[in-house]
Amino acid sequence: MSWYMAVLVRGAHVEGVLDDERLGDLLYRLVEATDAEDAHSRALELGSGSSDEYEDEDGTKVTLDVLGLADLTEIGDAELVHGSEVYSQLIPKKPRDMVVAKEELTVFEADESGDEDLDESA
């Protein structure tokens, strides 16, 4: 068995119809599979169970559903350990623009209730 990184693309659906003008997202999922074909099938299976619903600012009920895969790549390290590279993406220009302050990293953002779960030792 090998490990793969699947990048699933989700799109916003309103009343069952894809609305390309609304928010979408990417899900990065680890997949354990025997080969690339198996990884592809297993990644799509993960996608079928990855729907989320939310209510938009205008009160519209929106469902995020997987549209397909943006990428599927085998992870080179045989064993996943601290520091294992699981995904790499080329940045065409201005890589410095991708860097954000610590407080802007998702793990440090306040949750919706206003409580922050910060690790002060970091």
Secondary structure, DSSP 8 states (H G I E B T S, - for coil): -EEEEEEEEEEEEETTEE-TTS--EEEEEEEEESSHHHHHHHHHHHHHT--EEEE-TTS-EEEEEEEEEEEEEE-S-SS--TT---------S-GGGG---GGGSGGGS--TTS-----TT-
